[in-house]
Amino acid sequence: MSEITLVPAEFTLVKFDAAEVRALIAAALADTGFPADVDVRIEVDEVLPHPLTASMVEIVDGAASLWFTGGCFESPQRQTGLSVANTRVELATALFRAQDRLRGGFESAPADDALSDRQRTVWDTYAEARVAALGYPVRVQRRRYVFRLYGGFNDVADTEFDRLWAGGTLDWSELEATAQRLAEADTRPEPKKSLRRESLRQTATS
Amino acid sequence: MRKQLPPEMLARDSRFVRTSIMDQVMDPRNQLIGQRDLGSARLQPERPAAGDRARNLMHGIFTGEIQALEGAGRTTFDFDDEQAPFALKLDMARQCWDESRHVEISVELGAWIGTEIGEYSEATFLYEAACAPDPILRLCGVNRALEGLAIDVFNTMKEFGDLSGDPVLEFCEDWMLADEGTHVKMGSDWLRGLTADDRERRERALDFQRTVDKLFSLGGFRGETDENPIQLARKLRQMAGFSTDEIDELAEIALQAKADAEAMVAGAGGA
């Protein structure tokens, strides 16, 4: 039986009930079919509020380490309160990404902080499509808009999104190829530097 | 029908969730966030969580438009022709039509970027600026302060659409932005016209506008530095009739609002 660790063990800045979050983690692990023999550490940076949403997934020595801003789990309607729906989706999406890294086919994928915005958005879409298939309360238009932000506002991006959302299986080389097709169809100037998610996590240690 | 409708009586269906400014000001995370080096707070596609931040702002625009509609609507009804000339009410009626379109456009834009009515809470401080008992104070609060804020917010969103290559967002925000210039001008014209022989009343109205402007700049929400998500749109404000001195004063008010919020947070942390 694996060890599931929630950090912090109790929340002090936000009104998240740690027991409720643990129950949601257990449900997401079961629903996503997460391997029962893999330890999971879930860290929530409760200082960072909604709408500062960001997450990262790492596999360290065979264990999964998931990091989220508190904003990922926070209710947009009740400041510092927990959104069960958002928490379920965020957890399941990250767990699917962790499974991708664990199960093979993604061995050559760079660490999350080295992914390009396009690669990350393709991967998130691939993962969230699987979450949607579970019947979780996913907002498809939210995901589509983020996909367009990083993939482009054009027909190629919309076609790629629909393909990913329709289901199927990807490995890293296919994911990279999808990101490459998006890049080729994107006429926007390249942003100078992506500061999308990693910078938020680094603030905790700066 | 009741005149001078208080904010708590605004009609909303079950999708809407009300919040207060104090919830935001007294959030225990504020002080700790201030200690983090989060970099620029500008709304730009390459910044962290750009999609969710844009959705949040879009929903805020939507509820702001509802309250602007309610504010202008109340002004057509709350005053008799002695207190507010018929032509002023006619201007407000026209503004209601503009705001109604803005509400509809904002709902559609919200759907476009992936949010929906009621996903985010609603603060009513915009409408509260429209509750002044003197129509001139109300016009200063709504047409100069609130609609001035709308210029800054719409311009920020328009730039976000431009930078991200989103033609729908950029186009829609640009069209709404054009209306806001007209609304500000209406407020300025009526302020001058109705207080031409009453300097004291004009000063009271401008003082009220400064108070509302400070409220709308809360905690560094608006300003001219990288720490402000909403940037003061100097050029567009000039086109809408604000003088350079007025814009400079507003920039100063924004800095003061940020300093006040920081002091408040520090005080709450030390309590």
Boltz contact constraints between the chains, C-beta under 6 A:
constraints:
  - contact:
      token1: [A, 13]
      token2: [B, 28]
      max_distance: 6.0
  - contact:
      token1: [A, 13]
      token2: [B, 29]
      max_distance: 6.0
  - contact:
      token1: [A, 47]
      token2: [B, 29]
      max_distance: 6.0
  - contact:
      token1: [A, 47]
      token2: [B, 32]
      max_distance: 6.0
  - contact:
      token1: [A, 47]
      token2: [B, 33]
      max_distance: 6.0
  - contact:
      token1: [A, 49]
      token2: [B, 29]
      max_distance: 6.0
  - contact:
      token1: [A, 51]
      token2: [B, 49]
      max_distance: 6.0
  - contact:
      token1: [A, 51]
      token2: [B, 52]
      max_distance: 6.0
  - contact:
      token1: [A, 51]
      token2: [B, 53]
      max_distance: 6.0
  - contact:
      token1: [A, 51]
      token2: [B, 56]
      max_distance: 6.0
  - contact:
      token1: [A, 52]
      token2: [B, 49]
      max_distance: 6.0
  - contact:
      token1: [A, 53]
      token2: [B, 49]
      max_distance: 6.0
  - contact:
      token1: [A, 53]
      token2: [B, 52]
      max_distance: 6.0
  - contact:
      token1: [A, 54]
      token2: [B, 48]
      max_distance: 6.0
  - contact:
      token1: [A, 54]
      token2: [B, 49]
      max_distance: 6.0
  - contact:
      token1: [A, 76]
      token2: [B, 119]
      max_distance: 6.0
  - contact:
      token1: [A, 76]
      token2: [B, 120]
      max_distance: 6.0
  - contact:
      token1: [A, 77]
      token2: [B, 17]
      max_distance: 6.0
  - contact:
      token1: [A, 77]
      token2: [B, 121]
      max_distance: 6.0
  - contact:
      token1: [A, 79]
      token2: [B, 23]
      max_distance: 6.0
  - contact:
      token1: [A, 139]
      token2: [B, 114]
      max_distance: 6.0
  - contact:
      token1: [A, 141]
      token2: [B, 114]
      max_distance: 6.0
  - contact:
      token1: [A, 142]
      token2: [B, 114]
      max_distance: 6.0
  - contact:
      token1: [A, 145]
      token2: [B, 51]
      max_distance: 6.0
  - contact:
      token1: [A, 145]
      token2: [B, 113]
      max_distance: 6.0
  - contact:
      token1: [A, 145]
      token2: [B, 114]
      max_distance: 6.0
  - contact:
      token1: [A, 146]
      token2: [B, 51]
      max_distance: 6.0
  - contact:
      token1: [A, 149]
      token2: [B, 45]
      max_distance: 6.0
  - contact:
      token1: [A, 149]
      token2: [B, 51]
      max_distance: 6.0
  - contact:
      token1: [A, 149]
      token2: [B, 164]
      max_distance: 6.0
  - contact:
      token1: [A, 153]
      token2: [B, 165]
      max_distance: 6.0
  - contact:
      token1: [A, 153]
      token2: [B, 166]
      max_distance: 6.0
  - contact:
      token1: [A, 188]
      token2: [B, 165]
      max_distance: 6.0
  - contact:
      token1: [A, 191]
      token2: [B, 46]
      max_distance: 6.0
  - contact:
      token1: [A, 194]
      token2: [B, 46]
      max_distance: 6.0
  - contact:
      token1: [A, 195]
      token2: [B, 46]
      max_distance: 6.0
  - contact:
      token1: [A, 195]
      token2: [B, 47]
      max_distance: 6.0
  - contact:
      token1: [A, 196]
      token2: [B, 48]
      max_distance: 6.0
  - contact:
      token1: [A, 197]
      token2: [B, 48]
      max_distance: 6.0
  - contact:
      token1: [A, 199]
      token2: [B, 48]
      max_distance: 6.0
  - contact:
      token1: [A, 200]
      token2: [B, 48]
      max_distance: 6.0
  - contact:
      token1: [A, 203]
      token2: [B, 36]
      max_distance: 6.0
  - contact:
      token1: [A, 203]
      token2: [B, 37]
      max_distance: 6.0
  - contact:
      token1: [A, 203]
      token2: [B, 38]
      max_distance: 6.0
  - contact:
      token1: [A, 206]
      token2: [B, 37]
      max_distance: 6.0
